[in-house]
Amino acid sequence: MKPDRPDSRFTFSQYGNIRSSSPLGQDIGMENGPVHRKRSAKDIEQMAEREAAAFLRRASITYLECCVSLMMTHLEREEVATILEKEADMLRSLD
């Protein structure tokens, strides 16, 4: 069975290109889109390394926050603080 009207999520430009849902209404992958300079493989690798490191940092902090929240569900606040302080002292002494 055919729908009464076409899917309204997509519109077409006067050239028949699918128009994006962005506020700027740029055509997807066509001549009206933004122009980017080509990056070297080295630049791309460095950017990928930076982004991977940033992701791992954010994920690690989120994991730590979850661990602290779990501790808080069955331990007193002062006990959690004491445990974390001991762990911090241990980390500082690893140098």
Backbone bond lengths (Angstrom), bond angles and torsions (degrees), N, CA, C in turn:
res aa  C-N    CA-C-N  psi(-1)  N-CA   C-N-CA  omega(-1)  CA-C   N-CA-C  phi
1 M - - - 1.449 - - 1.528 109.24 -
2 K 1.310 116.59 131.99 1.454 121.66 -178.96 1.524 109.99 -83.81
3 P 1.356 116.46 142.31 1.459 118.16 175.68 1.530 110.23 -69.25
4 D 1.323 116.55 155.11 1.457 121.48 -179.77 1.523 112.78 -66.39
5 R 1.320 116.61 -31.04 1.459 119.93 179.91 1.527 109.12 -137.70
6 P 1.321 117.86 154.73 1.466 119.96 179.98 1.527 111.31 -66.40
7 D 1.327 115.17 160.45 1.467 121.42 178.67 1.520 109.21 -61.04
8 S 1.336 117.19 120.32 1.464 121.34 -173.95 1.522 113.09 -81.68
9 R 1.315 118.74 0.07 1.461 120.07 178.46 1.523 112.02 -73.38
10 F 1.320 117.01 -21.42 1.449 120.81 -177.03 1.522 109.86 -119.10
11 T 1.311 115.37 140.25 1.457 120.59 172.57 1.522 107.66 -128.39
12 F 1.311 116.62 162.92 1.450 120.06 -178.29 1.524 109.69 -118.98
13 S 1.335 115.44 140.75 1.459 120.06 176.80 1.525 108.68 -75.90
14 Q 1.329 116.18 177.00 1.463 119.93 179.95 1.524 111.73 -65.16
15 Y 1.354 117.08 -17.10 1.460 120.92 179.34 1.522 111.91 -95.33
16 G 1.331 117.55 1.53 1.454 120.26 179.22 1.519 113.78 87.16
17 N 1.333 117.38 7.54 1.453 120.98 179.22 1.521 109.57 -84.10
18 I 1.315 116.22 143.38 1.462 119.06 177.20 1.514 108.53 -68.38
19 R 1.333 116.67 129.69 1.457 122.35 -179.09 1.520 108.50 -92.55
20 S 1.337 115.61 135.40 1.463 120.88 -179.49 1.510 111.03 -71.25
21 S 1.341 115.88 166.40 1.462 120.51 178.24 1.522 111.42 -90.67
22 S 1.336 117.69 11.56 1.457 120.53 -179.92 1.521 109.87 -71.42
23 P 1.343 116.41 155.77 1.464 119.28 179.29 1.525 113.06 -59.98
24 L 1.323 116.39 -26.57 1.460 119.76 -178.83 1.522 111.56 -80.06
25 G 1.345 116.68 -18.28 1.454 121.07 178.16 1.514 113.26 64.63
26 Q 1.303 118.73 34.86 1.453 121.29 -179.08 1.523 109.77 -76.12
27 D 1.330 115.72 147.99 1.457 120.10 176.33 1.517 108.92 -70.51
28 I 1.309 115.73 142.41 1.461 121.24 -178.19 1.524 109.23 -79.23
29 G 1.319 116.33 119.26 1.450 122.05 173.38 1.513 115.48 65.34
30 M 1.296 118.39 20.06 1.457 119.82 -177.77 1.526 110.16 -116.18
31 E 1.322 117.05 -175.43 1.455 122.26 -172.41 1.524 114.03 -64.33
32 N 1.311 118.97 -19.38 1.454 121.45 -178.29 1.526 112.96 -84.60
33 G 1.325 117.90 -5.11 1.459 121.97 -177.62 1.513 111.71 -76.55
34 P 1.350 117.55 172.48 1.460 121.01 -179.89 1.524 111.14 -68.14
35 V 1.326 115.41 151.05 1.457 121.52 179.65 1.528 108.40 -97.89
36 H 1.319 116.86 130.46 1.460 122.04 179.06 1.521 108.88 -119.54
37 R 1.326 115.09 141.46 1.461 117.55 175.74 1.522 108.37 -77.33
38 K 1.309 116.79 151.54 1.453 120.31 178.54 1.512 108.82 -75.25
39 R 1.321 116.22 138.96 1.462 121.46 -179.77 1.524 108.50 -103.71
40 S 1.311 114.60 149.68 1.460 118.54 178.31 1.524 109.06 -75.04
41 A 1.322 115.53 161.32 1.466 120.69 179.13 1.529 110.36 -60.59
42 K 1.342 116.08 -36.16 1.470 120.25 179.41 1.526 110.77 -64.50
43 D 1.345 116.87 -43.57 1.470 120.71 177.89 1.522 111.39 -61.57
44 I 1.325 116.44 -41.77 1.460 121.02 179.96 1.527 110.50 -65.42
45 E 1.331 116.75 -42.02 1.469 119.99 178.48 1.527 111.33 -63.52
46 Q 1.339 116.55 -41.82 1.469 119.73 178.64 1.526 111.07 -65.38
47 M 1.323 116.58 -41.20 1.455 120.47 178.66 1.539 109.86 -64.34
48 A 1.322 117.40 -40.85 1.465 121.41 179.13 1.528 110.84 -64.34
49 E 1.330 116.82 -40.73 1.471 120.53 177.82 1.523 111.30 -63.67
50 R 1.340 116.48 -43.81 1.475 120.23 178.53 1.523 111.28 -62.27
51 E 1.313 116.60 -44.77 1.466 120.85 -178.70 1.525 111.19 -67.66
52 A 1.335 117.46 -38.12 1.466 120.43 177.71 1.525 110.12 -65.36
53 A 1.334 116.73 -42.17 1.471 120.39 178.76 1.531 110.70 -64.13
54 A 1.322 117.06 -40.85 1.467 120.67 178.79 1.528 110.72 -65.50
55 F 1.328 116.75 -40.42 1.464 120.39 177.90 1.522 110.73 -63.22
56 L 1.338 117.05 -46.49 1.466 120.40 -179.75 1.523 111.42 -62.63
57 R 1.324 117.10 -36.77 1.466 120.38 177.65 1.527 110.55 -63.84
58 R 1.342 115.88 -48.71 1.465 119.57 179.12 1.526 111.71 -62.04
59 A 1.323 116.65 -41.95 1.467 120.64 -179.68 1.523 110.85 -65.65
60 S 1.317 117.32 -38.51 1.463 120.98 178.95 1.520 111.59 -65.48
61 I 1.314 116.44 -42.45 1.468 120.39 178.78 1.524 110.00 -65.33
62 T 1.315 117.01 -42.52 1.466 120.42 178.49 1.523 110.53 -62.01
63 Y 1.330 116.95 -42.04 1.466 121.23 178.51 1.531 110.22 -61.92
64 L 1.315 116.88 -44.02 1.463 120.74 178.76 1.524 110.83 -61.77
65 E 1.331 116.58 -42.87 1.465 120.27 177.93 1.525 111.53 -60.85
66 C 1.327 116.57 -38.43 1.469 120.38 177.32 1.525 110.85 -65.88
67 C 1.335 116.42 -40.66 1.464 120.41 178.67 1.525 110.85 -62.88
68 V 1.312 116.76 -43.71 1.468 120.50 179.00 1.528 109.67 -63.85
69 S 1.321 117.22 -41.66 1.466 120.18 178.25 1.520 110.92 -61.62
70 L 1.315 117.24 -40.95 1.460 121.01 177.72 1.522 110.74 -62.90
71 M 1.338 116.52 -43.65 1.462 120.27 178.00 1.531 110.47 -59.97
72 M 1.326 116.37 -39.17 1.457 120.71 -177.29 1.536 112.72 -67.95
73 T 1.344 117.03 -18.51 1.462 118.89 -179.33 1.524 112.44 -74.76
74 H 1.340 117.86 -22.43 1.458 118.57 -177.62 1.533 114.64 -134.17
75 L 1.331 117.35 5.78 1.464 121.56 176.40 1.525 108.83 -126.47
76 E 1.314 115.49 156.89 1.463 120.69 175.79 1.526 109.69 -72.83
77 R 1.334 116.47 152.51 1.460 122.19 -178.34 1.525 111.82 -56.04
78 E 1.326 117.24 -44.98 1.470 120.47 -179.20 1.525 111.39 -65.06
79 E 1.323 116.93 -35.42 1.472 120.23 178.63 1.531 110.26 -66.77
80 V 1.330 116.26 -41.40 1.465 120.35 177.49 1.528 109.73 -63.48
81 A 1.321 117.59 -43.85 1.469 121.25 179.61 1.524 110.63 -61.91
82 T 1.335 117.22 -41.69 1.470 120.71 179.40 1.522 110.86 -63.53
83 I 1.322 116.92 -43.75 1.473 121.03 178.83 1.525 110.21 -61.86
84 L 1.325 116.98 -45.79 1.461 120.61 -178.83 1.524 111.79 -66.19
85 E 1.323 117.44 -36.76 1.470 120.30 176.47 1.519 110.98 -64.01
86 K 1.330 117.22 -41.78 1.471 120.29 177.15 1.524 111.07 -63.13
87 E 1.326 116.21 -41.53 1.462 119.94 177.99 1.534 110.95 -64.10
88 A 1.327 116.83 -40.60 1.462 120.71 178.55 1.522 110.89 -63.76
89 D 1.335 117.31 -42.32 1.473 120.70 177.63 1.526 110.57 -62.23
90 M 1.336 116.18 -41.44 1.467 120.06 178.25 1.519 110.92 -61.93
91 L 1.331 117.45 -42.59 1.468 121.10 178.65 1.522 112.19 -62.96
92 R 1.319 116.49 -40.45 1.461 120.15 179.50 1.514 112.20 -65.37
93 S 1.331 117.13 -30.07 1.468 120.61 -178.67 1.524 113.13 -82.79
94 L 1.324 118.46 -2.62 1.466 121.05 -179.74 1.521 114.03 -73.49
95 D 1.303 118.06 -13.88 1.486 120.73 -179.45 1.450 112.14 -55.89
